[in-house]
Amino acid sequence: MKVLISLVGGLVSSTAFAPFELWISTFLGLFVWFYALDTSNKRNQIFGSYLFGLGLLLPSQYWTGIYVGSFPWLALCFMQALFFVIPALFFNKSDRYKPLIFASSYVLVELLLRTVPFTGFGWSRLSYTQTDSPFSVLYPIGGVVLVAWVITLLVAIRSLRSLIIVVAILFLSSLLPKSVQNTGEVKIALVQGGVSNLGLDFNSKPREVFLRHLDQTRKLNEDVELIIWPENAVDIDVKTNKDVYQQIVDASKLLETPLLVGGVTKSSAGLNNQSMFFTPELTQIYTKRYLTPFGEYLPMRSIATKLSPYANEINDFVAGTRDEIFKVNDKSFQVLICYEVINDSFRDQISSSFIVVQTNNATFGDTAQLDQELVIAKVRALETGRSVAYVSTTGVTSFITGDGKIISSLEKFKQSTLVDRIQTVEGMTITQTVGKYLEPFLLSLMLLLLLRRVRRNG
């Protein structure tokens, strides 16, 4: 029975993600999981924790199999659920430090989710679910790692004194002065050109996606400082199709505005997913560095092609090797392309005035993926204290403030342009400067507490 309770806990926690976004569900589900751990034998602790992982991952990541079949979705979730067994392996009911060990072991779970196997798939981290809760104040001072540790520590605490200490720390965190300073604002147009077909064949008609974004851009009737198209908006190689290149240049000239477009180009090394800056000529290119496994490259291709008929449709991309800082007037911005938004190390490299996130959600149709990615962008806004211009082919194109609030957005799947002003800043948050040390510190703390237990038990 306790095993099934853990499954229920995972299912409850899954509602903290889009489409439900009930942040309190994170705590309810984690509390149920911890209760099951604290009242079960070791065998049930292990099996129950695995079921908690399944209950959390299967619903929240259902969209991964929407167009490629159930096997990839099930394989991903059943594999990742193994990571949730780790807290059960370290759990000891009689250990006075079990709340600290439980919280730190969950930090390890999230580390594995985002790194294993290959480059991991850290999409369904419970630390992403608190952007609209009182715990959002933790993002700028410790990032997702601190949020993960605090939310699991809170459900494990049984001492009133310890609870008061944690709440006091949370309150004091909200009083900390911002470590980034406002420097002005910038007016931007985000073009959501849409597609005619949702799914893997969104670009089956050459130039169609490009022309939709071009036509929408030409309709812009107000002055802005920057126009941004989403990832894959240029669905044909601008290097080999000079007429497409020229039309982008002409649009930039016509509107007298720099134009940042997303597109795929081909080099001698292979395909590149790029963000190209026209001013009006092409002056700067950022190449996506953090590629999506099974989306932009296929690990173990010989095996994968035997397991899925869709595997042969995946072309291997070549990753970029460096970041780029773009300039628009006296402001600067850096780009994250789609999957890169979940990379914690990229967050720490952001030093520009604001962030641009370009994504193509057409390949995931009308699923929770669209809203889940937007929430992760809100996390990055909070962690860096920077506004985010978030633009998608199909939605949810939005402007996000540095405190994680959406100030304007477009309706999903509507061909339209979103224009707004966002603040620009300078400086770095505590998360960006020292946050990377928090994870190894907490894991070291867990190791020391486990060694202490071993010594005490002889």
C-alpha positions as CSV (number, residue, x, y, z in Angstrom):
1,M,0.0,0.0,0.0
2,K,2.8,2.4,0.9
3,V,4.3,1.7,-2.6
4,L,1.1,2.9,-4.2
5,I,1.1,6.0,-2.0
6,S,4.4,6.9,-3.5
7,L,2.9,6.6,-7.0
8,V,0.1,8.9,-6.0
9,G,2.7,11.3,-4.7
10,G,4.4,11.4,-8.0
11,L,1.1,11.9,-9.9
12,V,0.3,14.8,-7.5
13,S,3.7,16.4,-8.1
14,S,3.2,16.2,-11.9
15,T,0.4,18.7,-11.7
16,A,2.9,21.3,-10.7
17,F,4.0,21.4,-14.3
18,A,1.9,22.8,-17.2
19,P,-0.8,22.5,-18.2
20,F,-1.9,22.7,-14.5
21,E,1.0,24.7,-12.9
22,L,-0.1,24.1,-9.3
23,W,3.0,25.0,-7.4
24,I,1.6,23.7,-4.1
25,S,1.4,20.3,-5.7
26,T,5.1,20.0,-5.5
27,F,5.0,20.1,-1.8
28,L,2.0,17.8,-1.5
29,G,3.6,15.1,-3.7
30,L,7.0,15.4,-2.0
31,F,5.4,15.1,1.4
32,V,3.6,11.9,0.4
33,W,6.9,10.5,-0.9
34,F,8.8,11.3,2.2
35,Y,6.0,9.9,4.4
36,A,6.2,6.6,2.4
37,L,10.0,6.5,2.8
38,D,9.7,7.2,6.6
39,T,7.2,4.4,7.2
40,S,8.3,1.6,4.8
41,N,11.0,-1.1,4.8
42,K,14.0,-0.7,2.5
43,R,12.5,-2.8,-0.3
44,N,9.3,-0.8,-0.4
45,Q,11.3,2.5,-0.1
46,I,13.2,1.6,-3.3
47,F,10.2,0.4,-5.3
48,G,8.0,3.2,-4.0
49,S,10.6,5.8,-5.0
50,Y,10.8,4.3,-8.5
51,L,7.0,4.6,-8.7
52,F,7.2,8.2,-7.5
53,G,9.5,8.9,-10.4
54,L,7.2,7.3,-12.9
55,G,4.2,9.1,-11.5
56,L,6.0,12.4,-11.8
57,L,7.6,11.9,-15.3
58,L,5.0,9.9,-17.3
59,P,2.3,12.7,-17.3
60,S,4.6,15.7,-17.4
61,Q,6.7,14.3,-20.3
62,Y,3.8,12.7,-22.3
63,W,4.3,15.2,-25.1
64,T,7.7,13.6,-26.0
65,G,5.9,10.8,-27.7
66,I,3.1,12.7,-29.3
67,Y,4.5,12.4,-32.9
68,V,7.1,9.7,-32.6
69,G,5.1,7.0,-30.8
70,S,5.0,5.8,-27.2
71,F,8.3,3.9,-27.1
72,P,10.6,6.9,-26.8
73,W,8.3,8.5,-24.1
74,L,8.1,5.3,-22.1
75,A,11.8,4.5,-22.5
76,L,12.8,8.0,-21.3
77,C,10.5,8.0,-18.3
78,F,11.2,4.4,-17.1
79,M,14.9,5.1,-17.4
80,Q,14.9,8.5,-15.6
81,A,12.6,7.1,-12.8
82,L,15.6,5.1,-11.7
83,F,17.3,8.2,-10.4
84,F,14.5,8.7,-7.9
85,V,15.6,5.5,-6.2
86,I,18.8,7.3,-4.9
87,P,17.1,9.0,-1.9
88,A,15.7,5.6,-0.9
89,L,19.1,4.1,-0.9
90,F,20.4,6.8,1.4
91,F,17.4,6.9,3.7
92,N,17.6,5.9,7.3
93,K,14.5,6.4,9.5
94,S,16.5,6.8,12.7
95,D,19.1,9.3,11.4
96,R,18.5,12.7,12.9
97,Y,20.0,14.3,9.8
98,K,17.6,12.5,7.4
99,P,15.9,15.8,6.2
100,L,19.3,17.1,5.1
101,I,20.3,13.9,3.5
102,F,16.9,13.6,1.7
103,A,17.1,17.2,0.4
104,S,20.7,16.8,-0.8
105,S,20.0,13.4,-2.4
106,Y,17.2,15.0,-4.4
107,V,19.7,17.6,-5.6
108,L,21.6,14.6,-6.9
109,V,18.5,13.3,-8.6
110,E,18.1,16.6,-10.5
111,L,21.8,16.6,-11.4
112,L,21.4,13.1,-13.0
113,L,18.2,14.2,-14.8
114,R,20.0,16.9,-16.6
115,T,23.3,15.1,-17.4
116,V,22.6,11.3,-17.8
117,P,22.6,9.7,-20.3
118,F,24.4,11.7,-23.0
119,T,23.5,15.3,-22.1
120,G,20.5,14.2,-20.1
121,F,16.9,15.5,-20.2
122,G,16.4,17.8,-17.3
123,W,13.0,19.0,-18.3
124,S,10.8,17.9,-15.4
125,R,12.8,19.2,-12.5
126,L,10.6,20.1,-9.6
127,S,12.8,23.1,-9.0
128,Y,11.2,24.7,-12.1
129,T,7.8,24.8,-10.5
130,Q,8.1,27.7,-8.1
131,T,8.2,30.7,-10.3
132,D,4.8,31.9,-9.0
133,S,5.2,30.9,-5.4
134,P,6.8,32.6,-2.4
135,F,9.9,30.5,-3.0
136,S,10.6,32.4,-6.3
137,V,12.8,34.7,-4.2
138,L,15.4,31.8,-4.0
139,Y,16.1,31.8,-7.7
140,P,18.3,34.9,-7.8
141,I,20.4,33.8,-4.8
142,G,20.9,30.1,-5.4
143,G,19.1,29.1,-8.6
144,V,17.3,25.9,-9.2
145,V,19.7,23.9,-7.0
146,L,18.7,26.0,-3.9
147,V,15.0,25.7,-4.8
148,A,15.3,21.9,-5.2
149,W,17.1,21.6,-1.8
150,V,14.7,23.9,0.1
151,I,11.4,22.4,-1.2
152,T,12.5,18.9,-0.3
153,L,14.0,20.0,3.0
154,L,10.7,21.6,4.0
155,V,8.6,18.4,3.5
156,A,11.1,16.4,5.5
157,I,11.4,18.7,8.6
158,R,9.7,17.5,11.7
159,S,11.1,20.0,14.1
160,L,9.3,23.3,14.7
161,R,12.5,25.1,15.4
162,S,14.1,23.9,12.1
163,L,11.0,24.9,10.2
164,I,11.1,28.4,11.7
165,I,14.8,28.7,10.7
166,V,14.0,27.8,7.1
167,V,11.1,30.2,6.9
168,A,13.2,32.9,8.4
169,I,15.9,32.3,5.8
170,L,13.2,32.5,3.1
171,F,11.9,35.8,4.5
172,L,15.4,37.3,4.7
173,S,16.1,36.2,1.2
174,S,13.1,38.3,0.0
175,L,14.7,41.4,1.6
176,L,18.1,41.1,-0.1
177,P,18.8,44.0,-2.5
178,K,19.0,43.2,-6.2
179,S,22.5,42.7,-7.5
180,V,21.6,43.9,-11.0
181,Q,20.7,47.5,-11.8
182,N,18.3,48.8,-14.4
183,T,19.9,50.7,-17.2
184,G,17.0,51.6,-19.4
185,E,14.6,49.8,-21.8
186,V,14.4,48.5,-25.3
187,K,11.4,48.2,-27.6
188,I,11.3,44.9,-29.5
189,A,9.0,43.2,-32.0
190,L,8.6,39.4,-31.7
191,V,7.2,37.7,-34.9
192,Q,5.2,34.6,-34.4
193,G,4.6,33.6,-38.0
194,G,3.1,30.2,-37.4
195,V,3.1,27.1,-39.6
196,S,0.5,25.4,-41.7
197,N,1.3,21.9,-40.3
198,L,2.0,21.0,-36.7
199,G,4.4,18.1,-36.1
200,L,7.7,16.8,-37.4
201,D,6.8,17.9,-41.0
202,F,6.1,21.5,-40.0
203,N,8.5,22.6,-42.8
204,S,7.5,20.1,-45.4
205,K,6.8,22.9,-47.9
206,P,10.1,24.7,-48.6
207,R,10.0,28.5,-47.9
208,E,6.5,28.4,-46.5
209,V,7.5,29.1,-42.8
210,F,10.0,31.8,-44.0
211,L,7.3,33.5,-46.1
212,R,4.8,33.5,-43.2
213,H,7.4,35.3,-41.0
214,L,8.4,37.6,-43.8
215,D,4.9,38.7,-44.6
216,Q,4.1,39.2,-40.9
217,T,7.2,41.3,-40.5
218,R,6.3,43.6,-43.4
219,K,3.0,44.4,-41.7
220,L,4.8,46.0,-38.7
221,N,3.7,49.6,-38.5
222,E,5.5,51.0,-35.5
223,D,9.1,51.8,-34.8
224,V,11.1,49.3,-32.7
225,E,14.8,48.8,-32.0
226,L,14.9,45.1,-32.8
227,I,12.8,42.5,-34.7
228,I,13.2,38.9,-33.7
229,W,12.1,35.7,-35.5
230,P,11.9,32.3,-33.8
231,E,14.1,29.3,-34.2
232,N,13.7,27.6,-37.7
233,A,11.7,30.6,-39.0
234,V,14.0,30.5,-42.1
235,D,13.3,27.0,-43.3
236,I,15.7,27.2,-46.2
237,D,19.5,27.7,-46.1
238,V,20.2,31.4,-46.6
239,K,23.8,30.6,-47.7
240,T,22.7,28.7,-50.8
241,N,19.5,30.6,-51.5
242,K,20.6,34.1,-52.2
243,D,17.0,35.3,-52.9
244,V,16.0,34.4,-49.4
245,Y,19.0,36.1,-48.0
246,Q,18.2,39.3,-50.0
247,Q,14.6,39.3,-48.9
248,I,15.7,39.4,-45.3
249,V,18.2,42.2,-46.0
250,D,15.4,44.1,-47.8
251,A,13.0,43.7,-44.9
252,S,15.6,45.1,-42.5
253,K,16.3,48.0,-44.8
254,L,12.6,48.7,-45.3
255,L,11.9,48.9,-41.6
256,E,15.3,50.4,-40.8
257,T,15.6,47.9,-38.0
258,P,18.0,45.1,-37.2
259,L,16.5,41.6,-37.7
260,L,17.5,38.5,-35.7
261,V,16.3,35.3,-37.5
262,G,16.6,31.6,-36.7
263,G,17.4,29.2,-39.4
264,V,19.3,26.0,-40.3
265,T,22.4,26.2,-42.5
266,K,24.8,23.6,-43.9
267,S,28.5,23.6,-43.6
268,S,31.2,21.1,-44.6
269,A,31.0,19.7,-41.1
270,G,27.2,19.3,-41.1
271,L,24.0,21.1,-40.2
272,N,24.0,24.1,-37.9
273,N,21.0,25.5,-35.9
274,Q,21.7,29.2,-36.0
275,S,20.6,32.7,-34.9
276,M,21.6,35.2,-37.6
277,F,21.7,39.0,-37.1
278,F,21.0,41.2,-40.1
279,T,21.8,44.9,-39.8
280,P,20.7,44.9,-42.7
281,E,23.5,42.6,-44.1
282,L,24.3,39.4,-42.1
283,T,26.9,40.6,-39.6
284,Q,26.9,38.1,-36.8
285,I,25.9,34.4,-36.2
286,Y,25.3,32.4,-33.1
287,T,25.4,28.6,-33.5
288,K,23.5,26.5,-31.1
289,R,25.9,24.8,-28.7
290,Y,23.7,22.5,-26.6
291,L,22.0,20.1,-29.0
292,T,18.9,18.0,-28.2
293,P,19.7,14.3,-28.1
294,F,17.3,12.3,-30.3
295,G,16.2,15.6,-31.8
296,E,19.3,17.2,-33.3
297,Y,21.6,14.3,-33.0
298,L,21.0,10.6,-32.6
299,P,23.0,8.7,-30.0
300,M,23.6,5.0,-30.7
301,R,22.2,5.5,-34.2
302,S,22.6,1.8,-35.2
303,I,20.5,0.7,-32.3
304,A,17.9,3.5,-32.5
305,T,17.1,2.9,-36.2
306,K,16.1,-0.7,-35.3
307,L,13.9,0.4,-32.5
308,S,12.0,3.3,-34.1
309,P,11.0,4.0,-37.7
310,Y,11.4,7.7,-37.1
311,A,15.1,7.5,-36.3
312,N,16.2,7.8,-39.9
313,E,14.5,11.1,-40.1
314,I,16.9,12.7,-37.6
315,N,19.9,14.5,-39.1
316,D,22.9,15.1,-36.9
317,F,23.6,18.7,-36.2
318,V,27.0,20.1,-35.4
319,A,27.3,22.1,-32.1
320,G,28.6,25.6,-32.0
321,T,31.7,26.3,-29.9
322,R,31.3,29.8,-28.4
323,D,28.8,32.3,-27.1
324,E,27.9,35.6,-28.9
325,I,27.0,39.0,-27.5
326,F,24.8,41.0,-29.9
327,K,24.6,44.8,-29.9
328,V,21.5,46.9,-30.6
329,N,22.2,50.6,-30.1
330,D,23.7,50.9,-26.6
331,K,22.1,47.6,-25.4
332,S,23.3,44.0,-25.7
333,F,21.7,40.6,-25.7
334,Q,22.6,36.9,-25.7
335,V,20.6,34.1,-27.4
336,L,19.5,30.8,-26.1
337,I,18.0,28.5,-28.8
338,C,15.2,26.2,-27.5
339,Y,16.8,23.3,-25.5
340,E,19.6,25.6,-24.4
341,V,17.3,27.2,-21.9
342,I,17.6,24.2,-19.6
343,N,21.4,24.4,-19.4
344,D,22.4,25.8,-16.0
345,S,25.9,26.7,-17.1
346,F,24.7,28.9,-20.0
347,R,22.7,30.8,-17.4
348,D,25.9,31.8,-15.6
349,Q,27.4,33.1,-18.9
350,I,24.7,35.7,-19.4
351,S,26.2,39.2,-18.9
352,S,24.2,41.2,-21.5
353,S,21.4,43.7,-21.0
354,F,18.6,41.1,-21.7
355,I,18.1,37.6,-23.0
356,V,16.5,36.3,-26.2
357,V,15.1,32.8,-26.4
358,Q,14.2,31.5,-29.8
359,T,12.3,28.3,-30.1
360,N,10.3,26.2,-32.5
361,N,7.4,24.5,-30.8
362,A,5.7,23.5,-34.0
363,T,7.2,20.0,-33.7
364,F,5.3,19.4,-30.5
365,G,1.8,20.5,-31.6
366,D,-0.7,21.6,-29.1
367,T,0.9,20.0,-26.1
368,A,2.1,21.0,-22.6
369,Q,5.6,21.4,-24.0
370,L,4.8,24.9,-25.1
371,D,3.9,26.1,-21.7
372,Q,6.5,24.1,-19.9
373,E,9.3,25.7,-21.9
374,L,7.9,29.2,-21.2
375,V,8.0,28.4,-17.4
376,I,11.7,27.4,-17.7
377,A,12.4,30.7,-19.4
378,K,10.7,32.4,-16.5
379,V,13.1,30.6,-14.2
380,R,16.1,31.9,-16.2
381,A,14.7,35.4,-16.0
382,L,14.5,35.1,-12.2
383,E,17.9,33.6,-11.9
384,T,19.7,36.3,-13.9
385,G,17.4,39.2,-13.1
386,R,17.0,39.8,-16.8
387,S,14.1,40.4,-19.0
388,V,13.5,37.7,-21.6
389,A,12.2,38.1,-25.1
390,Y,10.7,34.7,-25.8
391,V,9.7,34.0,-29.4
392,S,8.2,30.9,-30.9
393,T,6.9,29.8,-34.3
394,T,3.6,28.8,-32.7
395,G,3.6,29.9,-29.1
396,V,3.8,31.0,-26.4
397,T,5.6,34.1,-27.7
398,S,6.0,36.4,-24.6
399,F,7.9,39.1,-22.9
400,I,9.1,38.2,-19.4
401,T,10.4,40.6,-16.7
402,G,13.5,40.1,-14.6
403,D,11.3,39.0,-11.7
404,G,9.7,36.3,-13.8
405,K,6.4,38.0,-14.7
406,I,4.8,37.7,-18.1
407,I,3.9,41.3,-19.2
408,S,2.5,40.4,-22.6
409,S,2.0,37.4,-24.9
410,L,0.4,36.1,-28.0
411,E,-2.3,33.6,-28.5
412,K,-1.0,30.2,-29.4
413,F,-0.9,29.3,-33.2
414,K,-2.0,32.8,-34.1
415,Q,0.1,34.5,-36.8
416,S,0.9,37.8,-35.2
417,T,3.5,40.2,-33.9
418,L,4.1,41.1,-30.3
419,V,5.6,44.6,-29.5
420,D,6.5,45.8,-26.1
421,R,9.2,47.5,-24.0
422,I,11.4,45.5,-21.6
423,Q,13.9,46.7,-19.1
424,T,17.7,46.3,-19.6
425,V,20.1,45.7,-16.8
426,E,23.8,45.4,-15.9
427,G,25.5,43.3,-13.2
428,M,25.3,39.6,-12.2
429,T,23.0,37.9,-9.7
430,I,24.3,35.8,-6.7
431,T,23.2,32.7,-8.6
432,Q,25.3,33.6,-11.6
433,T,28.4,34.3,-9.6
434,V,28.4,31.6,-6.8
435,G,25.5,29.4,-7.7
436,K,27.6,26.8,-9.5
437,Y,29.4,26.0,-6.2
438,L,26.1,25.2,-4.3
439,E,25.5,21.8,-6.0
440,P,29.0,20.3,-5.1
441,F,28.7,21.8,-1.6
442,L,25.3,20.2,-0.9
443,L,26.5,16.8,-2.4
444,S,29.6,17.0,-0.2
445,L,27.4,17.8,2.8
446,M,25.4,14.6,2.0
447,L,28.5,12.6,1.7
448,L,29.9,13.8,5.1
449,L,26.6,13.0,6.8
450,L,26.5,9.5,5.3
451,L,30.1,8.9,6.4
452,R,29.2,10.1,9.9
453,R,26.3,7.5,9.9
454,V,28.6,4.7,8.8
455,R,31.1,5.5,11.6
456,R,28.4,5.8,14.2
457,N,27.1,2.4,13.2
458,G,30.5,0.9,13.4
